Amino acid sequence: MKDAEEYWAKRNERRTRKREMREKYGNFGRHHHHPMVSIGLFLIILGLALLVATNDMLNLGSISRYFTWQTAMIFVGVILLVNRHFTGGILMIAAGSWFFIDEVYYIIPPFIKTIYWPGVIILIGLSYIISSLFCRKKYIN
């Protein structure tokens, strides 16, 4: 019975300290950004993509070759990464890039075929580690 009382007393102390810190410093350890940041980044990236497309910097020809479902997948992946959804972002970028390379080059070099998907799996593993570092503060106290 005494152990349970000590546990609840320590738990209440930790909660009180956390509440006091939040009142004093705000939501420390929580990195929320305003939705307008994502919209702003969307517009910047869209503007850059239009700049590249209208000036034909990638030598793809017409603008319709730039704006395909593959580039939409890559773009959605970038937005997911910005919003810290690492696994989904990496998978969207990887799949969009794979199909984009396949369409642009027609034949994917064998070296890229052998290392591409294992590299994607390694990146996903790294994303889990990185995301755990962001979430670690929730579980420390």
MIPA-253469 format. One record per atom (N, C-alpha, C): residue number from 1; x, y, z; atom name; residue in three letters. Coordinates in nm, 2 decimals, m for minus. Last residue first. Layout:
BEGIN
     n       c1       c2       c3   atom   res
   NUM        X        Y        Z     CA   ALA
...
! end
This chain:
BEGIN
     n       c1       c2       c3   atom   res
   141     0.97     1.16    m1.90      N   ASN
   141     0.92     1.19    m1.76     CA   ASN
   141     0.80     1.10    m1.74      C   ASN
   140     1.02     1.05    m2.15      N   ILE
   140     1.13     1.05    m2.05     CA   ILE
   140     1.07     1.07    m1.91      C   ILE
   139     0.83     1.05    m2.35      N   TYR
   139     0.84     0.93    m2.27     CA   TYR
   139     0.95     0.94    m2.16      C   TYR
   138     0.85     1.29    m2.48      N   LYS
   138     0.72     1.25    m2.43     CA   LYS
   138     0.73     1.14    m2.32      C   LYS
   137     1.10     1.29    m2.58      N   LYS
   137     1.07     1.38    m2.47     CA   LYS
   137     0.94     1.35    m2.41      C   LYS
   136     1.10     1.13    m2.81      N   ARG
   136     1.15     1.08    m2.69     CA   ARG
   136     1.12     1.16    m2.57      C   ARG
   135     1.02     1.22    m3.06      N   CYS
   135     0.91     1.18    m2.96     CA   CYS
   135     0.97     1.14    m2.83      C   CYS
   134     1.25     1.27    m3.19      N   PHE
   134     1.16     1.38    m3.17     CA   PHE
   134     1.06     1.34    m3.07      C   PHE
   133     1.36     1.01    m3.19      N   LEU
   133     1.43     1.11    m3.12     CA   LEU
   133     1.34     1.23    m3.10      C   LEU
   132     1.18     0.88    m3.35      N   SER
   132     1.18     0.84    m3.21     CA   SER
   132     1.26     0.94    m3.13      C   SER
   131     1.25     0.99    m3.60      N   SER
   131     1.12     1.02    m3.54     CA   SER
   131     1.11     0.98    m3.39      C   SER
   130     1.50     0.87    m3.63      N   ILE
   130     1.49     1.01    m3.62     CA   ILE
   130     1.36     1.05    m3.56      C   ILE
   129     1.42     0.59    m3.65      N   ILE
   129     1.51     0.64    m3.55     CA   ILE
   129     1.50     0.79    m3.52      C   ILE
   128     1.26     0.60    m3.88      N   TYR
   128     1.20     0.56    m3.75     CA   TYR
   128     1.29     0.60    m3.63      C   TYR
   127     1.44     0.69    m4.07      N   SER
   127     1.33     0.78    m4.03     CA   SER
   127     1.26     0.73    m3.90      C   SER
   126     1.61     0.47    m4.09      N   LEU
   126     1.66     0.59    m4.03     CA   LEU
   126     1.55     0.69    m3.99      C   LEU
   125     1.42     0.30    m4.22      N   GLY
   125     1.48     0.26    m4.08     CA   GLY
   125     1.53     0.39    m4.01      C   GLY
   124     1.40     0.44    m4.45      N   ILE
   124     1.28     0.42    m4.37     CA   ILE
   124     1.32     0.39    m4.23      C   ILE
   123     1.66     0.41    m4.55      N   LEU
   123     1.61     0.54    m4.52     CA   LEU
   123     1.48     0.54    m4.43      C   LEU
   122     1.65     0.13    m4.60      N   ILE
   122     1.75     0.19    m4.50     CA   ILE
   122     1.70     0.33    m4.46      C   ILE
   121     1.46     0.12    m4.80      N   ILE
   121     1.44     0.06    m4.68     CA   ILE
   121     1.53     0.11    m4.57      C   ILE
   120     1.60     0.26    m5.00      N   VAL
   120     1.47     0.32    m4.95     CA   VAL
   120     1.44     0.25    m4.81      C   VAL
   119     1.81     0.09    m5.05      N   GLY
   119     1.84     0.22    m5.00     CA   GLY
   119     1.71     0.28    m4.94      C   GLY
   118     1.66    m0.13    m5.16      N   PRO
   118     1.73    m0.15    m5.03     CA   PRO
   118     1.77    m0.01    m4.97      C   PRO
   117     1.58     0.02    m5.40      N   TRP
   117     1.48    m0.02    m5.29     CA   TRP
   117     1.55    m0.06    m5.16      C   TRP
   116     1.84     0.07    m5.53      N   TYR
   116     1.73     0.17    m5.50     CA   TYR
   116     1.64     0.13    m5.39      C   TYR
   115     2.04    m0.10    m5.61      N   ILE
   115     2.05    m0.03    m5.48     CA   ILE
   115     1.93     0.05    m5.44      C   ILE
   114     1.96    m0.22    m5.85      N   THR
   114     2.01    m0.30    m5.74     CA   THR
   114     2.01    m0.23    m5.61      C   THR
   113     1.89     0.00    m6.02      N   LYS
   113     1.79    m0.11    m5.99     CA   LYS
   113     1.83    m0.19    m5.87      C   LYS
   112     2.14     0.13    m6.04      N   ILE
   112     2.03     0.19    m5.96     CA   ILE
   112     1.92     0.09    m5.93      C   ILE
   111     2.27    m0.06    m6.20      N   PHE
   111     2.32    m0.02    m6.06     CA   PHE
   111     2.22     0.04    m5.98      C   PHE
   110     2.13    m0.07    m6.44      N   PRO
   110     2.13    m0.18    m6.35     CA   PRO
   110     2.17    m0.15    m6.21      C   PRO
   109     1.93     0.23    m6.52      N   PRO
   109     2.06     0.16    m6.51     CA   PRO
   109     2.06     0.04    m6.41      C   PRO
   108     1.62     0.20    m6.68      N   ILE
   108     1.69     0.23    m6.55     CA   ILE
   108     1.82     0.16    m6.55      C   ILE
   107     1.51     0.33    m6.97      N   ILE
   107     1.58     0.22    m6.91     CA   ILE
   107     1.66     0.26    m6.79      C   ILE
   106     1.37     0.58    m6.97      N   TYR
   106     1.32     0.46    m7.04     CA   TYR
   106     1.38     0.33    m6.99      C   TYR
   105     1.41     0.82    m6.84      N   TYR
   105     1.52     0.75    m6.90     CA   TYR
   105     1.49     0.62    m6.97      C   TYR
   104     1.14     0.90    m6.77      N   VAL
   104     1.24     0.99    m6.83     CA   VAL
   104     1.35     0.92    m6.90      C   VAL
   103     1.02     0.67    m6.65      N   GLU
   103     0.96     0.74    m6.77     CA   GLU
   103     1.06     0.83    m6.84      C   GLU
   102     1.19     0.60    m6.45      N   ASP
   102     1.16     0.50    m6.55     CA   ASP
   102     1.10     0.57    m6.67      C   ASP
   101     1.19     0.83    m6.30      N   ILE
   101     1.31     0.79    m6.36     CA   ILE
   101     1.28     0.69    m6.47      C   ILE
   100     0.92     0.82    m6.21      N   PHE
   100     0.97     0.93    m6.29     CA   PHE
   100     1.10     0.90    m6.36      C   PHE
    99     0.92     0.59    m6.06      N   PHE
    99     0.84     0.59    m6.18     CA   PHE
    99     0.88     0.71    m6.27      C   PHE
    98     1.10     0.67    m5.86      N   TRP
    98     1.12     0.54    m5.93     CA   TRP
    98     1.04     0.55    m6.06      C   TRP
    97     0.98     0.90    m5.75      N   SER
    97     1.11     0.91    m5.82     CA   SER
    97     1.13     0.79    m5.91      C   SER
    96     0.75     0.79    m5.64      N   GLY
    96     0.74     0.89    m5.74     CA   GLY
    96     0.87     0.90    m5.82      C   GLY
    95     0.87     0.62    m5.44      N   ALA
    95     0.79     0.56    m5.55     CA   ALA
    95     0.77     0.66    m5.66      C   ALA
    94     1.01     0.81    m5.29      N   ALA
    94     1.08     0.70    m5.35     CA   ALA
    94     1.00     0.64    m5.47      C   ALA
    93     0.81     0.98    m5.20      N   ILE
    93     0.92     1.03    m5.28     CA   ILE
    93     0.99     0.92    m5.35      C   ILE
    92     0.66     0.80    m5.05      N   MET
    92     0.60     0.87    m5.16     CA   MET
    92     0.71     0.93    m5.25      C   MET
    91     0.84     0.71    m4.86      N   LEU
    91     0.78     0.61    m4.95     CA   LEU
    91     0.72     0.68    m5.07      C   LEU
    90     0.90     0.94    m4.72      N   ILE
    90     1.01     0.87    m4.79     CA   ILE
    90     0.95     0.78    m4.89      C   ILE
    89     0.64     1.00    m4.62      N   GLY
    89     0.71     1.10    m4.71     CA   GLY
    89     0.82     1.03    m4.79      C   GLY
    88     0.60     0.79    m4.45      N   GLY
    88     0.51     0.81    m4.56     CA   GLY
    88     0.57     0.90    m4.66      C   GLY
    87     0.81     0.83    m4.26      N   THR
    87     0.80     0.70    m4.34     CA   THR
    87     0.71     0.72    m4.46      C   THR
    86     0.78     1.10    m4.16      N   PHE
    86     0.90     1.05    m4.23     CA   PHE
    86     0.87     0.93    m4.32      C   PHE
    85     0.61     1.34    m4.11      N   HIS
    85     0.56     1.21    m4.14     CA   HIS
    85     0.67     1.14    m4.22      C   HIS
    84     0.67     1.61    m4.07      N   ARG
    84     0.73     1.51    m3.99     CA   ARG
    84     0.66     1.37    m3.99      C   ARG
    83     0.60     1.79    m4.26      N   ASN
    83     0.51     1.78    m4.15     CA   ASN
    83     0.55     1.66    m4.06      C   ASN
    82     0.79     1.75    m4.45      N   VAL
    82     0.79     1.88    m4.38     CA   VAL
    82     0.70     1.87    m4.25      C   VAL
    81     0.72     1.50    m4.54      N   LEU
    81     0.84     1.51    m4.47     CA   LEU
    81     0.84     1.65    m4.39      C   LEU
    80     0.48     1.57    m4.67      N   LEU
    80     0.47     1.48    m4.56     CA   LEU
    80     0.60     1.49    m4.47      C   LEU
    79     0.59     1.73    m4.88      N   ILE
    79     0.49     1.79    m4.78     CA   ILE
    79     0.48     1.70    m4.65      C   ILE
    78     0.73     1.53    m5.01      N   VAL
    78     0.80     1.64    m4.95     CA   VAL
    78     0.71     1.71    m4.85      C   VAL
    77     0.51     1.37    m5.10      N   GLY
    77     0.61     1.32    m5.01     CA   GLY
    77     0.69     1.43    m4.94      C   GLY
    76     0.39     1.54    m5.28      N   VAL
    76     0.32     1.50    m5.16     CA   VAL
    76     0.41     1.44    m5.05      C   VAL
    75     0.59     1.55    m5.47      N   PHE
    75     0.55     1.67    m5.40     CA   PHE
    75     0.48     1.64    m5.27      C   PHE
    74     0.59     1.29    m5.56      N   ILE
    74     0.72     1.34    m5.50     CA   ILE
    74     0.68     1.46    m5.42      C   ILE
    73     0.34     1.27    m5.67      N   MET
    73     0.37     1.18    m5.56     CA   MET
    73     0.50     1.24    m5.49      C   MET
    72     0.36     1.46    m5.87      N   ALA
    72     0.27     1.49    m5.76     CA   ALA
    72     0.30     1.40    m5.64      C   ALA
    71     0.54     1.34    m6.04      N   THR
    71     0.59     1.46    m5.96     CA   THR
    71     0.49     1.49    m5.85      C   THR
    70     0.37     1.13    m6.12      N   GLN
    70     0.49     1.10    m6.05     CA   GLN
    70     0.55     1.22    m5.97      C   GLN
    69     0.17     1.26    m6.26      N   TRP
    69     0.13     1.20    m6.13     CA   TRP
    69     0.26     1.16    m6.05      C   TRP
    68     0.33     1.56    m6.37      N   THR
    68     0.27     1.43    m6.40     CA   THR
    68     0.23     1.38    m6.26      C   THR
    67     0.47     1.82    m6.49      N   PHE
    67     0.36     1.80    m6.40     CA   PHE
    67     0.28     1.67    m6.43      C   PHE
    66     0.66     1.79    m6.70      N   TYR
    66     0.70     1.82    m6.56     CA   TYR
    66     0.59     1.78    m6.46      C   TYR
    65     0.52     1.76    m6.94      N   ARG
    65     0.61     1.65    m6.90     CA   ARG
    65     0.66     1.67    m6.75      C   ARG
    64     0.39     2.00    m6.97      N   SER
    64     0.31     1.88    m6.93     CA   SER
    64     0.40     1.76    m6.89      C   SER
    63     0.58     2.17    m7.07      N   ILE
    63     0.55     2.18    m6.92     CA   ILE
    63     0.47     2.05    m6.88      C   ILE
    62     0.81     2.00    m7.30      N   SER
    62     0.69     2.08    m7.26     CA   SER
    62     0.66     2.07    m7.11      C   SER
    61     1.14     1.92    m7.21      N   GLY
    61     1.05     1.96    m7.32     CA   GLY
    61     0.93     2.04    m7.26      C   GLY
    60     1.32     1.86    m7.03      N   LEU
    60     1.22     1.76    m7.05     CA   LEU
    60     1.13     1.80    m7.16      C   LEU
    59     1.55     2.00    m6.92      N   ASN
    59     1.54     1.95    m7.06     CA   ASN
    59     1.44     1.84    m7.09      C   ASN
    58     1.53     2.12    m6.68      N   LEU
    58     1.56     1.97    m6.68     CA   LEU
    58     1.56     1.91    m6.82      C   LEU
    57     1.46     2.38    m6.75      N   MET
    57     1.59     2.36    m6.68     CA   MET
    57     1.63     2.21    m6.68      C   MET
    56     1.25     2.53    m6.88      N   ASP
    56     1.30     2.40    m6.93     CA   ASP
    56     1.44     2.36    m6.88      C   ASP
    55     1.13     2.74    m6.78      N   ASN
    55     1.26     2.77    m6.84     CA   ASN
    55     1.32     2.64    m6.89      C   ASN
    54     0.90     2.63    m6.68      N   THR
    54     0.88     2.73    m6.79     CA   THR
    54     1.02     2.76    m6.85      C   THR
    53     1.00     2.45    m6.49      N   ALA
    53     0.93     2.40    m6.60     CA   ALA
    53     0.92     2.50    m6.71      C   ALA
    52     1.13     2.62    m6.30      N   VAL
    52     1.20     2.52    m6.36     CA   VAL
    52     1.13     2.47    m6.49      C   VAL
    51     0.90     2.77    m6.22      N   LEU
    51     1.02     2.84    m6.27     CA   LEU
    51     1.10     2.74    m6.35      C   LEU
    50     0.73     2.57    m6.12      N   LEU
    50     0.69     2.64    m6.24     CA   LEU
    50     0.81     2.72    m6.31      C   LEU
    49     0.89     2.50    m5.90      N   ALA
    49     0.86     2.40    m6.00     CA   ALA
    49     0.82     2.47    m6.13      C   ALA
    48     0.88     2.74    m5.75      N   LEU
    48     1.01     2.69    m5.80     CA   LEU
    48     0.99     2.59    m5.91      C   LEU
    47     0.60     2.74    m5.70      N   GLY
    47     0.67     2.85    m5.77     CA   GLY
    47     0.80     2.81    m5.83      C   GLY
    46     0.59     2.51    m5.54      N   LEU
    46     0.51     2.52    m5.66     CA   LEU
    46     0.57     2.63    m5.75      C   LEU
    45     0.75     2.59    m5.32      N   ILE
    45     0.79     2.48    m5.41     CA   ILE
    45     0.71     2.48    m5.54      C   ILE
    44     0.59     2.81    m5.23      N   ILE
    44     0.73     2.83    m5.27     CA   ILE
    44     0.77     2.71    m5.36      C   ILE
    43     0.35     2.68    m5.17      N   LEU
    43     0.35     2.78    m5.27     CA   LEU
    43     0.49     2.81    m5.32      C   LEU
    42     0.43     2.50    m4.96      N   PHE
    42     0.37     2.45    m5.08     CA   PHE
    42     0.38     2.56    m5.20      C   PHE
    41     0.52     2.68    m4.77      N   LEU
    41     0.62     2.59    m4.83     CA   LEU
    41     0.56     2.54    m4.96      C   LEU
    40     0.27     2.79    m4.70      N   GLY
    40     0.38     2.88    m4.76     CA   GLY
    40     0.48     2.79    m4.83      C   GLY
    39     0.14     2.57    m4.60      N   ILE
    39     0.09     2.63    m4.72     CA   ILE
    39     0.19     2.72    m4.79      C   ILE
    38     0.30     2.52    m4.38      N   SER
    38     0.29     2.42    m4.49     CA   SER
    38     0.24     2.48    m4.61      C   SER
    37     0.26     2.75    m4.24      N   VAL
    37     0.39     2.72    m4.28     CA   VAL
    37     0.39     2.62    m4.39      C   VAL
    36    m0.01     2.75    m4.17      N   MET
    36     0.03     2.84    m4.28     CA   MET
    36     0.17     2.81    m4.32      C   MET
    35    m0.03     2.58    m3.95      N   PRO
    35    m0.06     2.53    m4.08     CA   PRO
    35    m0.02     2.62    m4.20      C   PRO
    34     0.26     2.62    m3.73      N   HIS
    34     0.13     2.67    m3.78     CA   HIS
    34     0.10     2.61    m3.92      C   HIS
    33     0.40     2.35    m3.56      N   HIS
    33     0.41     2.47    m3.64     CA   HIS
    33     0.27     2.50    m3.70      C   HIS
    32     0.52     2.23    m3.26      N   HIS
    32     0.41     2.24    m3.35     CA   HIS
    32     0.43     2.37    m3.43      C   HIS
    31     0.71     2.08    m3.08      N   HIS
    31     0.74     2.16    m3.19     CA   HIS
    31     0.62     2.16    m3.29      C   HIS
    30     0.76     2.05    m2.75      N   ARG
    30     0.66     2.03    m2.85     CA   ARG
    30     0.69     2.13    m2.96      C   ARG
    29     0.95     2.14    m2.57      N   GLY
    29     0.96     2.00    m2.62     CA   GLY
    29     0.86     1.97    m2.72      C   GLY
    28     0.72     2.35    m2.39      N   PHE
    28     0.86     2.31    m2.42     CA   PHE
    28     0.86     2.17    m2.47      C   PHE
    27     0.48     2.54    m2.42      N   ASN
    27     0.49     2.40    m2.45     CA   ASN
    27     0.63     2.36    m2.49      C   ASN
    26     0.59     2.79    m2.17      N   GLY
    26     0.51     2.75    m2.29     CA   GLY
    26     0.52     2.60    m2.30      C   GLY
    25     0.72     2.86    m1.94      N   TYR
    25     0.80     2.86    m2.07     CA   TYR
    25     0.71     2.82    m2.19      C   TYR
    24     0.53     2.86    m1.73      N   LYS
    24     0.64     2.96    m1.73     CA   LYS
    24     0.70     2.97    m1.87      C   LYS
    23     0.35     2.66    m1.79      N   GLU
    23     0.30     2.80    m1.76     CA   GLU
    23     0.41     2.90    m1.77      C   GLU
    22     0.52     2.45    m1.82      N   ARG
    22     0.44     2.49    m1.93     CA   ARG
    22     0.39     2.63    m1.91      C   ARG
    21     0.62     2.43    m1.56      N   MET
    21     0.71     2.46    m1.67     CA   MET
    21     0.64     2.51    m1.79      C   MET
    20     0.39     2.36    m1.42      N   GLU
    20     0.45     2.49    m1.39     CA   GLU
    20     0.55     2.53    m1.50      C   GLU
    19     0.34     2.11    m1.54      N   ARG
    19     0.24     2.22    m1.55     CA   ARG
    19     0.30     2.36    m1.52      C   ARG
    18     0.56     1.97    m1.45      N   LYS
    18     0.54     1.99    m1.59     CA   LYS
    18     0.44     2.11    m1.62      C   LYS
    17     0.52     1.98    m1.17      N   ARG
    17     0.64     2.04    m1.23     CA   ARG
    17     0.62     2.07    m1.38      C   ARG
    16     0.28     1.83    m1.16      N   THR
    16     0.28     1.96    m1.11     CA   THR
    16     0.40     2.04    m1.17      C   THR
    15     0.37     1.58    m1.26      N   ARG
    15     0.27     1.65    m1.33     CA   ARG
    15     0.27     1.80    m1.29      C   ARG
    14     0.56     1.52    m1.05      N   ARG
    14     0.60     1.53    m1.19     CA   ARG
    14     0.50     1.61    m1.27      C   ARG
    13     0.38     1.50    m0.84      N   GLU
    13     0.48     1.59    m0.83     CA   GLU
    13     0.53     1.62    m0.98      C   GLU
    12     0.22     1.28    m0.92      N   ASN
    12     0.16     1.41    m0.90     CA   ASN
    12     0.26     1.52    m0.90      C   ASN
    11     0.42     1.08    m0.91      N   ARG
    11     0.35     1.11    m1.03     CA   ARG
    11     0.28     1.25    m1.03      C   ARG
    10     0.48     1.08    m0.64      N   LYS
    10     0.58     1.12    m0.73     CA   LYS
    10     0.52     1.16    m0.86      C   LYS
     9     0.22     0.99    m0.54      N   ALA
     9     0.28     1.12    m0.49     CA   ALA
     9     0.39     1.17    m0.59      C   ALA
     8     0.20     0.74    m0.66      N   TRP
     8     0.10     0.85    m0.69     CA   TRP
     8     0.15     0.98    m0.65      C   TRP
     7     0.42     0.61    m0.53      N   TYR
     7     0.41     0.62    m0.68     CA   TYR
     7     0.32     0.73    m0.72      C   TYR
     6     0.35     0.62    m0.27      N   GLU
     6     0.47     0.68    m0.31     CA   GLU
     6     0.46     0.71    m0.46      C   GLU
     5     0.12     0.46    m0.27      N   GLU
     5     0.11     0.60    m0.23     CA   GLU
     5     0.23     0.68    m0.28      C   GLU
     4     0.23     0.21    m0.35      N   ALA
     4     0.13     0.28    m0.44     CA   ALA
     4     0.12     0.42    m0.40      C   ALA
     3     0.39     0.16    m0.13      N   ASP
     3     0.45     0.18    m0.26     CA   ASP
     3     0.35     0.25    m0.35      C   ASP
     2     0.20     0.12     0.08      N   LYS
     2     0.29     0.23     0.08     CA   LYS
     2     0.35     0.26    m0.05      C   LYS
     1     0.08    m0.12     0.00      N   MET
     1     0.00     0.00     0.00     CA   MET
     1     0.09     0.13     0.00      C   MET
! end
